[in-house]
Amino acid sequence: MAGFKVCVVGGAGGIGQPLSMLMAMDPNVAELCVYDLTIAMIPADGVAADLSHLNKAAKVKAYAFDKDARAADVAGECLTGCDLVLVPAGVPRKPGQDRAALLDINAGIAKNIVEACAKFCPEAVIALIVNPVNSVVPAMCELWKKAGHDPCKIVGVTTLDCVRAEKFVHEITGAPVGDISIPVIGGHAGTTILPLFSQDKAASTIPAADVPELDKKVQNAGTVVVAAKAGKGSATLSMGFAGARLGSAVLAGLAGTPTTECAYVASNVTELPYFASKVTFGEKGVETVHPLGDLSPHEQGRLEALTPVLKEEIDAGIEYASRNQFCASAAAAPYPVCG
């Protein structure tokens, strides 16, 4: 197996811990860095010590930094040489909070990390699990491009939508869950989530009249988890599982076995500049962004309806990038110093 260096930023958090565990179990991982803040409830050192007892080959190290520290100044040892950086970070949306305010906060958190990756590991694949994904990924890609780097290195993790769709189809049809593969296209929030049930053998047997309700079940699955946790948490375990599925696909591709998963990436398969669809990962990261294929009438109608919604969220991310920039040391070519 290949030996890759992987970092989980926010590795001591609710998503980060199961994600770190699953990545430590991946045979393609030689070194796992658990990166978090010194104020984290669970110290990164403790998570790394715990994971270091797994009888797996990966060497596990912890890195903890002050919340006010700039990652580009302090995270050199952690990030240098990384092949994959998974970022389950950011704060959850508070009741009544404006989405623009949440974007500014979480894009700032993502920018701190992505800027450091541009400086220390610009060839790494950076997989973002930072809400709102529909806006944060375009924001980081546009900043990455401004700094002279390849925007195809940045992907939004939408695999959880596929995981949920596949499980729900298994429960309805009884087909082996391992044989079910549901592409989920569009974005990663509400109505922008579009499962293509027509493109899976088992799912295509579900009566057309039942598909809209199943479609909404996938869209609203995160809300169900929040309600079941009585507002004390969100989808952390399933998101960790889904993030690891995407991470393992990236590493398999880097190791020479092209592997396809859905992800939210810079795209030209629709009129939108960013879009979730099937992506094949290869030795340099994103290798192919696949066209959507044939859609059912329901799916075509949903695509037309979600497009303006997703466009507005993409535009918010691009606008964020227009008024921000990386520091000079994070750029691939001469670039103005941060103001």
N, C-alpha and C positions, 0 to 999 in steps of 0.2 A: 504494500500500500504506500501511497505517497505520504509525505510528512509535511503538513501545512501548519502554519501559525494562524490561530483564530483568536479574536478578541470579542468578548461580549461586554458592551458598554451598558452599565446598569445591571451588571451580572449578579448583584446581591439583592435585586428587587423581585417582585412577584412573578414577573415573566422571566427575568434574568436567571433566577436560580434553576428552574426546570430546563430552560434553554441551555444554560451552561452544562448541566448534567448530561443532557442528550448529546451536545457537541463533544463533551469529553469521552463519550462512548463511541463516537464516530471513528472508524479505523483509519480514516484519512487525516486525522488530527494528531499532530506530534506535540504541539504546545498550545495550551489554552490560557488566555489571560482574562481574569475576572476583574473588570474595571468598574469602580463605583466611587462615590463621594465619601468623605470621612464622616459625614452626618447620616449616612445610611443606617437604618434601624439594625440591620445585620451587617457586621463588618465584612468587607470583601475578603480579608484574611481568613475569616471563619468559613466562608463559603469555599474558598480555595483549599483550606485544610481538609474540609469534609470531602470534597471531590477528589483530593489527592489520594484518598484511601480506596477509590475504585480500582479494581484489578484490570485496568486498561492502560494502554501504552502512553497516553497523553500526559505530558508534564504540565502541572497546573500552577500558575503563579497569580498573585493578587496585586492590584495596584489601587490605591485610594488617594484621592486628591481633594483639596479644599474646594468648596462650592464656588468660590470666587476666582479660582485659578483658571488661567487660559490654558486649555489642553495643548495648544501649540507650543507652550512654554515648558510644560511639565511632563507630557506623556510620551516623550521620545522613546524611552526604553520599551514601554508597553506596546507602542504601535509600530515601531520600526520592524520591517520584515513580515508584517501581517499580510496574509493572502485573502482573508475574509474578516470584515468587521461587522458584527451584528449589533444593532443599536435599538434595544427596547428601552427607550428613555422618554422623558417628558412628563408633564403633569396631566391628570385627567381633567376633563371639562367640569367646572362647578355649576350647580344649578343656577340658571339665569345668566351665565357668563356668555358674553358676545363671542362668536366664533373668530372674529378678527383679533380679539384680545388673546384667545387661546393660541392662535397661529403665531402671534408675535412672541409669546412666551416659549412655545415649543420649537418654533423655527430657530429662536436664539439658542436653545439647548442643542438642537441638531447642528447648527452652524459651528458651535464651539468644537464639536467632535469632528465634523466633516472637514473643517479648516485644518485641524491637526492631522487628519488622514492625508490631506493634500500635501502637507509638509513631510510627513514621515513614511507614508505607505501609499503613494499615488497610484500604484498599480493594483492595489487591493480592490476587491468587490465590496462595496458598502451597502449593507442591507438594512433599510430603515423601517423600524416599527415605532414611528413617532406620529401621533395624531395632531392635526388631521392629515393623514397620509396623502390625500388627494391634492393638498396644497404644499405640504412640507417637501415632498419629493421633487416637484417642479422647482421650488425655491432653491433646494440644494443643488439640483442639476444645473440650473442657470448660473449659480455662483461658481460651480465647478468649471463650467465652460468659460466664464469670465476670467478665471485663473489659468486658463490654458490647458485644462485637463479633459479627458474623454468622459462625457456625461453618461456613456453606457456602462460605466463602472458603478453607477448608483442605481439601486433598485428599491422599489417599495414592496414590502412583504404583504401579499394579499392571500397567501396560501390558506389561511384560516377559513376563508369563504369556500374554498374548494373542499377542505376537510369536512366542513359542516354539510355542504351539499351532498357529498359522497355518503356520509353517515345517514343522512335523512333518506336518501334513495335506497340504501341497504335496508333500512327499517321498513320501508314501504313495500319493496319488491322481494326481499329475502335473498337477493343476489349476493354472492360472496363480496364482501366489502373491498377486498384486494383487487377485484376485477372491475371495479367502478372507477371511472375517471371523468369528472365533470369540470370542463373548463369554466372559469368564472371571469368574465370580462368587465371592462368599464373602469370602476374605481373601487374604493374600499370604505364606503359609508352609505348607509340608507339605500335610496333608490338607484344610486350609481352602481350598486352590486348587481350584476346580471349573470346568473348561472345559465349555461347553455345545456339544458337537460336533453335537448334533441340530439346532441352529439355523443351521447353514451348509450350503449345497447340496452342496458337495464332501464335507465331513466326514460328512454324513448317509449317504453311500454306503458308508462303512466298515462292515464286518460288526459287528453288535452284540457278538459274542464277542470282538472285538479292541479294543473301546473301553476296558475297564478297564485294560489294559496301556498304552494310549496316554495315558489319564488319568494314570496313575502316572508316565509318562515326563515329562509336563509338570510334575508336582509335584516330581520329583527332578532336574530339569534343572540347577538351581544347584549341587547336589552333584556332578554330573558335571563341571562346569566347574572347581570347586575341586580335584577329584581330578586332572583333566588338567593343571592348573597346579601340581601336586605340592605343594599347600598354600601356594604362594607368591602366591596371589591368588584373586580370585573373579570373578564376571561383571561386569566393568567396561565393556567395549566394547559388549556387547549391552544392558546397563543404560543406558549413555549414549544409545544409539540409541532405546531405548524411552522414556526420559525426554524426549527431544527430540520424539518422536511425540506424547506427551501435552502437552508445552509448546506445540507448534505448533497443536494442537487448541484449547487455551485461547486463544491469541493470535488464531486465526481467528475464534473466537466473539466475542472482545472487539472485533474489527474489523467485526463485523456479519454474519458467515457462521456460523450455528449449526453446531457440529461435535460429533459424538458419539464418545466413547471410553469404555472401561471405567476406573473409578477407585473408590477406597475412600473413602467419604464418609459423613457423617451421613445416615441413611436411615430410611424407614418402609416399605420394600417387603417387609420380613420382620419377625419379632418382635424382631430385634436392632437396636440403635440405630445401629450402624455396619456397613456392608456394601459390598462391591464389586459393582457392576453397571454397565450402560450409563448414561452420564451425558452429557447434551447441554450444552455450554458456549456461553453467549451473551454479550451485551454487559456483563453484570454478573458474569460467572463462571459458577458452576453454575446452569443454567436449569431442567433437568428431570432427575430421577433416575427412570429407567425401571423399570417392573415386570419381573419375570424372564421372563415369557412361559411357553410350554408347555415342560415338561421330560419327558425320557424316563424310563422306570422306573429306569434306572441313575442318572440325574442326581437324581431325586427321593430315592432312597435315600441317595445321597451327601450331599445337602443336609441331610437329617435327621441324618446321622451327624456332619457337620462343625459343626452349630449349637452344641452344647454346648462343643465345643473352642474355637470362635471367641468364644463368650460369655465363657468364662473369661479369654481374652486381652484382650477389651474391658474386662472388669471390672478387670483389673490396671491398665489405662490410666486408667480413671475413678478408681480408688483413688489413683493417683499425683496426679491433679489435685485430689483432695479435700484433700491435705496440702501443696499448693503453690499459689502465686499469682503473678501478674505484679506488677511495681512499679507504684506509683500513676501514674507518667507514661505507662504503656502502656495505661491504661484509658480507655474512652470516656466514663465517668461517674465521680463520686467513688468512690474505691476505697481500701481500707486500704493503707498503705505496707508494703512487704515487711519481714518480720521476719528 
